[in-house]
């Protein structure tokens, strides 16, 4: 008698496991006293460098910053300019980037960018692409070059 096929999901690649850990750590440092909804994000550049970010709320709500924007800022401050993968951890349900962060991501990544939406325990809940989240993105190609 044949044994049933193994239906457990494959473990994430080592680089993705490391990226999830960076996002989990960042989420643990989130400053979310108003929403009580901590979010951590981590991005990976083409050369494998990883940068984390957490949401940072402010009593003047428009001044708050998303985790993805924090990670992008850390990447830029380190001299990098291209995002190869992204992990976002919010709650037990997939927490996709907001519209503003989708636009920020489009500045540094193409539509094929994989975005892994994870639970706080590190499980990958869903993987989507930036193109799926932001079709017809406005990007650097739409800005006229200077004469």
Buried (B, 14 or more C-beta within 10 A) or exposed (E): EEEEEEEEEEEBEEEBEBBBBBBBEBBEBBEBEEEEEBBBBBBBBEEEEBBBBBBBBEEEEEEBBBBBBBBBBBBEEEEBEEBBBBBBBBEEEBBBBEEEBBBBBBBBBBBEBBBBBBBBEBEBBEBBBBBEBBEEBEBEEEEEEEE
